[in-house]
């Protein structure tokens, strides 16, 4: 991590981020990342620190990755979900070209227990 003042994760949340997420959010950004981008931190004396510059780079990279995702989804050729009218579904089922829809299993209802079992 390049120069800049080191800030603890709690202090960075208070001083650098407008909505002040929980400090665990910064830990998660460091540990797991977002959209494949990980927050750069340093470990000093058992505590994690971040710089303003590292946080700005992280936010810029996540924003750029999000924008690329939006652009790529907008470039798709169309919706891949097949939608059929009720009449088409009925006809396909009659011709045995489409299975009947599965019904949800209902949980067996048991009568409430009264008294002691014998």
DOZA-834732 format. One record per atom (N, C-alpha, C, O): y, x, z; residue in one letter; residue number from 1; atom name. Coordinates in pm, whole numbers, always signed. Each point is the difference from the previous one (the first is absolute). Example, Ala and Ser with C-alpha at 12.3 -4.5 7.8 and 13.67 -1.06 7.14 Angstrom:
<sites>
{{-569 +1319 +780} a 1 N} {{+119 -89 +0} a 1 CA} {{+120 +90 +0} a 1 C} {{-2 +104 +66} a 1 O} {{+107 -139 -138} s 2 N} {{+119 +82 +6} s 2 CA} {{+109 -77 +73} s 2 C} {{+111 +51 +17} s 2 O} 
</sites>
This chain:
<sites>
{{-116 +85 +0} x 1 N} {{+116 -85 +0} x 1 CA} {{+123 +90 +0} x 1 C} {{+9 +96 +77} x 1 O} {{+83 -127 -163} x 2 N} {{+120 +82 -13} x 2 CA} {{+102 -37 +107} x 2 C} {{+1 -113 +50} x 2 O} {{+86 +208 -16} x 3 N} {{+111 -13 +95} x 3 CA} {{+31 -139 +50} x 3 C} {{-78 -93 -20} x 3 O} {{+191 +80 +83} x 4 N} {{+41 -129 +53} x 4 CA} {{-33 -9 +147} x 4 C} {{-86 +73 +51} x 4 O} {{+153 -163 +16} x 5 N} {{-21 -18 +143} x 5 CA} {{-128 -77 +24} x 5 C} {{-24 -104 -63} x 5 O} {{-60 +153 +153} x 6 N} {{-124 -68 +34} x 6 CA} {{+29 -115 +95} x 6 C} {{+71 +16 +99} x 6 O} {{-126 -132 -132} x 7 N} {{+16 -119 +83} x 7 CA} {{-139 -52 +37} x 7 C} {{-87 -9 -86} x 7 O} {{+67 -26 +212} x 8 N} {{-124 -66 +39} x 8 CA} {{-10 -133 -73} x 8 C} {{+100 -53 -47} x 8 O} {{-221 -1 +37} x 9 N} {{-18 -124 -76} x 9 CA} {{+82 -114 +59} x 9 C} {{+58 -79 -74} x 9 O} {{-53 +68 +208} x 10 N} {{+80 -107 +63} x 10 CA} {{+148 +17 -31} x 10 C} {{+70 -96 -32} x 10 O} {{-23 +219 +43} x 11 N} {{+141 +28 -27} x 11 CA} {{+33 -24 -147} x 11 C} {{+107 -51 -32} x 11 O} {{-198 +88 -57} x 12 N} {{+22 -21 -144} x 12 CA} {{+13 -149 -30} x 12 C} {{+83 -41 -81} x 12 O} {{-166 -40 +146} x 13 N} {{+8 -145 -20} x 13 CA} {{+138 -50 +42} x 13 C} {{+63 -77 -72} x 13 O} {{-17 +120 +188} x 14 N} {{+130 -48 +52} x 14 CA} {{+117 +48 -85} x 14 C} {{+94 -75 -23} x 14 O} {{-98 +198 -22} x 15 N} {{+116 +59 -65} x 15 CA} {{+2 -13 -152} x 15 C} {{+108 -2 -60} x 15 O} {{-225 -8 -3} x 16 N} {{-3 +10 -146} x 16 CA} {{-36 -128 -74} x 16 C} {{+34 -15 -117} x 16 O} {{-102 -75 +183} x 17 N} {{-47 -119 -73} x 17 CA} {{+80 -123 +42} x 17 C} {{+20 -23 +119} x 17 O} {{+24 -56 -215} x 18 N} {{+87 -113 +31} x 18 CA} {{-67 -113 +79} x 18 C} {{+62 -56 +90} x 18 O} {{-186 +22 -122} x 19 N} {{-63 -114 +67} x 19 CA} {{-80 +42 +123} x 19 C} {{-54 -86 +71} x 19 O} {{+46 +212 -44} x 20 N} {{-68 +57 +115} x 20 CA} {{-142 -55 +20} x 20 C} {{-25 -77 +92} x 20 O} {{-67 +117 -180} x 21 N} {{-139 -41 +20} x 21 CA} {{-57 +69 +124} x 21 C} {{+63 +90 +56} x 21 O} {{-177 -132 -14} x 22 N} {{-67 +62 +113} x 22 CA} {{-30 +146 -35} x 22 C} {{-36 +28 -114} x 22 O} {{+50 +65 +209} x 23 N} {{-31 +140 -29} x 23 CA} {{-142 +21 -52} x 23 C} {{-27 +98 -69} x 23 O} {{-64 -189 +102} x 24 N} {{-137 +10 -52} x 24 CA} {{-2 -11 -152} x 24 C} {{-92 +51 -64} x 24 O} {{+193 -116 +7} x 25 N} {{+10 -11 -146} x 25 CA} {{+16 +139 -62} x 25 C} {{-66 +32 -99} x 25 O} {{+153 +50 +158} x 26 N} {{+16 +136 -51} x 26 CA} {{-128 +80 +17} x 26 C} {{-35 +79 -87} x 26 O} {{-35 -99 +197} x 27 N} {{-128 +68 +21} x 27 CA} {{-98 -40 -110} x 27 C} {{-71 +84 -56} x 27 O} {{+67 -214 +24} x 28 N} {{-90 -50 -104} x 28 CA} {{+39 +58 -136} x 28 C} {{-87 +36 -80} x 28 O} {{+219 -26 +53} x 29 N} {{+45 +60 -126} x 29 CA} {{-47 +145 -8} x 29 C} {{-34 +48 -108} x 29 O} {{+33 +22 +222} x 30 N} {{-47 +138 +2} x 30 CA} {{-152 +7 -16} x 30 C} {{-51 +81 -78} x 30 O} {{-21 -166 +151} x 31 N} {{-146 +8 +3} x 31 CA} {{-66 -58 -125} x 31 C} {{-90 +63 -56} x 31 O} {{+133 -181 +13} x 32 N} {{-65 -68 -112} x 32 CA} {{+82 -1 -127} x 32 C} {{-54 +0 -111} x 32 O} {{+185 +0 +128} x 33 N} {{+87 -6 -116} x 33 CA} {{+18 -141 -52} x 33 C} {{-57 -96 +52} x 33 O} {{+137 +86 -157} x 34 N} {{+28 -126 -67} x 34 CA} {{-7 +27 -149} x 34 C} {{+68 +90 -50} x 34 O} {{-149 -168 -22} x 35 N} {{-14 +17 -146} x 35 CA} {{-35 +144 -37} x 35 C} {{+42 +51 -104} x 35 O} {{-121 +14 +191} x 36 N} {{-44 +136 -28} x 36 CA} {{+100 +107 +38} x 36 C} {{-25 +118 -25} x 36 O} {{+137 -155 +85} x 37 N} {{+102 +97 +40} x 37 CA} {{-1 +11 +152} x 37 C} {{+0 -102 +69} x 37 O} {{+0 +224 -18} x 38 N} {{-8 +25 +143} x 38 CA} {{+132 +60 +48} x 38 C} {{+58 +85 -67} x 38 O} {{-13 -131 +183} x 39 N} {{+122 +53 +61} x 39 CA} {{-25 +140 +53} x 39 C} {{-95 +23 +75} x 39 O} {{+182 +70 -114} x 40 N} {{-12 +138 +49} x 40 CA} {{+49 +6 +144} x 40 C} {{+110 -45 +32} x 40 O} {{-192 +101 +54} x 41 N} {{+40 +22 +139} x 41 CA} {{-46 +139 +40} x 41 C} {{-79 +64 -69} x 41 O} {{+131 -16 +184} x 42 N} {{-48 +125 +57} x 42 CA} {{-45 -28 +142} x 42 C} {{+50 -91 +66} x 42 O} {{-144 +171 -22} x 43 N} {{-52 -13 +136} x 43 CA} {{+50 +118 +80} x 43 C} {{-29 +116 -32} x 43 O} {{+106 -145 +136} x 44 N} {{+55 +105 +85} x 44 CA} {{-31 -38 +144} x 44 C} {{+46 -104 +49} x 44 O} {{-122 +187 +18} x 45 N} {{-31 -27 +140} x 45 CA} {{-69 -132 +25} x 45 C} {{+21 -62 +104} x 45 O} {{-102 +19 -197} x 46 N} {{-74 -124 +16} x 46 CA} {{+78 -125 -39} x 46 C} {{-53 -111 +14} x 46 O} {{+175 +125 -62} x 47 N} {{+80 -115 -42} x 47 CA} {{+31 +9 -149} x 47 C} {{+17 +109 -54} x 47 O} {{-12 -224 -11} x 48 N} {{+32 -8 -143} x 48 CA} {{+151 -13 -18} x 48 C} {{+67 -74 +72} x 48 O} {{-16 +149 -170} x 49 N} {{+143 -5 -33} x 49 CA} {{+15 -19 -150} x 49 C} {{-87 +35 -79} x 49 O} {{+201 -93 +43} x 50 N} {{+32 -25 -140} x 50 CA} {{+148 +37 -20} x 50 C} {{+78 -2 +95} x 50 O} {{-41 +34 -217} x 51 N} {{+141 +26 -30} x 51 CA} {{+55 -116 -82} x 51 C} {{-75 -76 -61} x 51 O} {{+205 +64 +60} x 52 N} {{+66 -103 -81} x 52 CA} {{-38 +17 -146} x 52 C} {{-28 -97 -70} x 52 O} {{+25 +222 +24} x 53 N} {{-32 +28 -140} x 53 CA} {{-142 -45 -35} x 53 C} {{-23 -58 -106} x 53 O} {{-72 +87 +196} x 54 N} {{-140 -39 -24} x 54 CA} {{-12 -152 -6} x 54 C} {{-72 -53 -85} x 54 O} {{+141 -16 +173} x 55 N} {{-3 -147 +1} x 55 CA} {{+62 -55 -128} x 55 C} {{-51 -96 -57} x 55 O} {{+161 +155 +13} x 56 N} {{+64 -45 -125} x 56 CA} {{-91 +23 -120} x 56 C} {{-10 -86 -87} x 56 O} {{-57 +203 +82} x 57 N} {{-94 +28 -110} x 57 CA} {{-114 -102 +0} x 57 C} {{-40 -50 -105} x 57 O} {{-12 +19 +224} x 58 N} {{-109 -96 +12} x 58 CA} {{+43 -137 -51} x 58 C} {{-70 -62 -79} x 58 O} {{+187 +15 +126} x 59 N} {{+49 -133 -42} x 59 CA} {{+24 -3 -150} x 59 C} {{-34 -99 -65} x 59 O} {{+92 +203 +9} x 60 N} {{+23 +6 -145} x 60 CA} {{-132 -4 -77} x 60 C} {{-11 -70 -101} x 60 O} {{-89 +146 +148} x 61 N} {{-128 +5 -70} x 61 CA} {{-73 -134 +7} x 61 C} {{-60 -43 -99} x 61 O} {{+63 -23 +215} x 62 N} {{-66 -130 +15} x 62 CA} {{+71 -103 -88} x 62 C} {{-66 -83 -63} x 62 O} {{+198 +87 +60} x 63 N} {{+76 -92 -84} x 63 CA} {{-35 +19 -147} x 63 C} {{-21 -96 -73} x 63 O} {{+16 +222 +30} x 64 N} {{-34 +30 -140} x 64 CA} {{-141 -48 -33} x 64 C} {{-23 -57 -106} x 64 O} {{-73 +80 +198} x 65 N} {{-137 -46 -23} x 65 CA} {{-6 -152 -9} x 65 C} {{-73 -55 -82} x 65 O} {{+150 -13 +165} x 66 N} {{+5 -146 -5} x 66 CA} {{+60 -49 -130} x 66 C} {{-48 -99 -57} x 66 O} {{+152 +166 +10} x 67 N} {{+61 -39 -127} x 67 CA} {{-95 +21 -117} x 67 C} {{-5 -82 -92} x 67 O} {{-73 +192 +95} x 68 N} {{-98 +23 -106} x 68 CA} {{-106 -108 +0} x 68 C} {{-44 -44 -107} x 68 O} {{+2 +1 +226} x 69 N} {{-102 -105 +9} x 69 CA} {{+52 -130 -59} x 69 C} {{-73 -69 -72} x 69 O} {{+198 +35 +101} x 70 N} {{+60 -122 -54} x 70 CA} {{+10 +9 -151} x 70 C} {{-31 -97 -70} x 70 O} {{+75 +213 +18} x 71 N} {{+13 +17 -145} x 71 CA} {{-135 -9 -69} x 71 C} {{-11 -62 -106} x 71 O} {{-92 +122 +165} x 72 N} {{-132 -3 -64} x 72 CA} {{-59 -140 +3} x 72 C} {{-67 -40 -96} x 72 O} {{+90 -37 +203} x 73 N} {{-53 -136 +4} x 73 CA} {{+76 -90 -97} x 73 C} {{-57 -94 -55} x 73 O} {{+186 +121 +34} x 74 N} {{+78 -79 -96} x 74 CA} {{-44 +30 -143} x 74 C} {{+17 -83 -89} x 74 O} {{-72 +203 +66} x 75 N} {{-41 +39 -134} x 75 CA} {{-139 -54 -37} x 75 C} {{-43 +13 -115} x 75 O} {{-27 -74 +211} x 76 N} {{-131 -56 -30} x 76 CA} {{+12 -102 -112} x 76 C} {{+105 -62 -18} x 76 O} {{-212 +45 -56} x 77 N} {{+5 -90 -115} x 77 CA} {{-6 -146 +38} x 77 C} {{+28 -86 -83} x 77 O} {{-62 +56 +205} x 78 N} {{-3 -140 +41} x 78 CA} {{-91 -21 +118} x 78 C} {{-60 +94 +53} x 78 O} {{+51 -216 -13} x 79 N} {{-82 -37 +114} x 79 CA} {{-146 +2 -41} x 79 C} {{-36 -55 -104} x 79 O} {{-48 +117 +184} x 80 N} {{-142 +7 -34} x 80 CA} {{-79 -114 +62} x 80 C} {{-120 -13 -24} x 80 O} {{+186 -70 +103} x 81 N} {{-68 -113 +61} x 81 CA} {{-24 -107 -106} x 81 C} {{+91 -36 -76} x 81 O} {{-213 -15 +73} x 82 N} {{-33 -104 -96} x 82 CA} {{+21 -134 +68} x 82 C} {{-59 -28 +104} x 82 O} {{+143 -53 -163} x 83 N} {{+25 -133 +54} x 83 CA} {{-51 -101 -101} x 83 C} {{+30 +7 -119} x 83 O} {{-106 -103 +170} x 84 N} {{-53 -104 -88} x 84 CA} {{+44 -136 +52} x 84 C} {{+14 -20 +120} x 84 O} {{+5 -70 -212} x 85 N} {{+39 -135 +41} x 85 CA} {{-119 -69 +64} x 85 C} {{-115 +39 -24} x 85 O} {{+139 -142 +105} x 86 N} {{-112 -74 +61} x 86 CA} {{-96 -56 -104} x 86 C} {{-121 -4 +23} x 86 O} {{+173 -40 -139} x 87 N} {{-87 -54 -105} x 87 CA} {{-92 +108 -55} x 87 C} {{-118 -24 -23} x 87 O} {{+173 +144 +2} x 88 N} {{-81 +111 -52} x 88 CA} {{-107 +38 +102} x 88 C} {{-115 +25 -38} x 88 O} {{+150 -20 +165} x 89 N} {{-98 +33 +104} x 89 CA} {{-112 -103 +2} x 89 C} {{-117 +36 +11} x 89 O} {{+152 -167 -21} x 90 N} {{-101 -106 +0} x 90 CA} {{-94 +16 -119} x 90 C} {{-122 -11 +15} x 90 O} {{+178 +36 -134} x 91 N} {{-81 +15 -121} x 91 CA} {{-94 +120 +11} x 91 C} {{-118 -9 -36} x 91 O} {{+169 +122 +86} x 92 N} {{-83 +120 +14} x 92 CA} {{-114 -23 +100} x 92 C} {{-111 +49 -20} x 92 O} {{+140 -124 +127} x 93 N} {{-107 -30 +96} x 93 CA} {{-104 -93 -60} x 93 C} {{-120 +18 +23} x 93 O} {{+163 -117 -101} x 94 N} {{-95 -92 -65} x 94 CA} {{-91 +74 -97} x 94 C} {{-118 -31 -11} x 94 O} {{+173 +130 -59} x 95 N} {{-78 +77 -96} x 95 CA} {{-76 +114 +67} x 95 C} {{-61 +83 -67} x 95 O} {{+66 -78 +200} x 96 N} {{-70 +101 +80} x 96 CA} {{+46 +142 -33} x 96 C} {{-77 +96 +12} x 96 O} {{+203 -83 -54} x 97 N} {{+57 +131 -29} x 97 CA} {{+77 +56 +119} x 97 C} {{+42 +116 +0} x 97 O} {{-25 -200 +100} x 98 N} {{+73 +41 +119} x 98 CA} {{-70 -59 +121} x 98 C} {{-33 -119 +1} x 98 O} {{+11 +200 +100} x 99 N} {{-66 -48 +121} x 99 CA} {{+91 -96 +75} x 99 C} {{+123 +5 -11} x 99 O} {{-187 -93 +87} x 100 N} {{+76 -89 +86} x 100 CA} {{+71 +84 +106} x 100 C} {{-53 +103 +42} x 100 O} {{+170 -146 +1} x 101 N} {{+70 +76 +104} x 101 CA} {{-80 -2 +130} x 101 C} {{-62 -101 +34} x 101 O} {{+65 +211 +36} x 102 N} {{-71 +7 +127} x 102 CA} {{+80 -73 +106} x 102 C} {{+123 +7 +4} x 102 O} {{-195 -77 +79} x 103 N} {{+66 -71 +109} x 103 CA} {{-2 +89 +123} x 103 C} {{-94 +77 +23} x 103 O} {{+198 -89 +55} x 104 N} {{+6 +77 +123} x 104 CA} {{-106 -51 +96} x 104 C} {{-22 -121 +12} x 104 O} {{-43 +215 +54} x 105 N} {{-98 -41 +100} x 105 CA} {{+72 -51 +123} x 105 C} {{+95 +61 +49} x 105 O} {{-141 -172 -2} x 106 N} {{+61 -50 +123} x 106 CA} {{-85 +46 +117} x 106 C} {{-123 +1 -7} x 106 O} {{+187 +36 +112} x 107 N} {{-71 +45 +119} x 107 CA} {{-68 -121 +62} x 107 C} {{+56 -109 +6} x 107 O} {{-179 +131 +39} x 108 N} {{-72 -110 +64} x 108 CA} {{+72 -36 +129} x 108 C} {{+32 +87 +82} x 108 O} {{-7 -213 -66} x 109 N} {{+65 -45 +121} x 109 CA} {{-106 -35 +101} x 109 C} {{-93 -75 -29} x 109 O} {{+108 +128 +146} x 110 N} {{-93 -31 +106} x 110 CA} {{+67 -95 +97} x 110 C} {{+120 +9 +26} x 110 O} {{-200 -99 +27} x 111 N} {{+53 -93 +99} x 111 CA} {{+36 +79 +125} x 111 C} {{-69 +96 +35} x 111 O} {{+174 -134 +32} x 112 N} {{+37 +72 +121} x 112 CA} {{-110 -12 +104} x 112 C} {{-64 -104 +14} x 112 O} {{+45 +211 +59} x 113 N} {{-104 +0 +103} x 113 CA} {{+52 -70 +124} x 113 C} {{+111 +25 +46} x 113 O} {{-195 -113 +7} x 114 N} {{+36 -74 +118} x 114 CA} {{-104 +29 +108} x 114 C} {{-120 -7 -25} x 114 O} {{+166 +40 +142} x 115 N} {{-93 +25 +111} x 115 CA} {{-72 +132 -17} x 115 C} {{+37 +83 -83} x 115 O} {{-138 -64 +162} x 116 N} {{-78 +123 -1} x 116 CA} {{-118 -12 -96} x 116 C} {{-60 -107 -11} x 116 O} {{+27 +215 -58} x 117 N} {{-120 -6 -86} x 117 CA} {{-125 -9 +87} x 117 C} {{-5 +62 +106} x 117 O} {{-94 -138 -149} x 118 N} {{-123 -15 +79} x 118 CA} {{-111 +78 -56} x 118 C} {{-111 -2 +54} x 118 O} 
</sites>
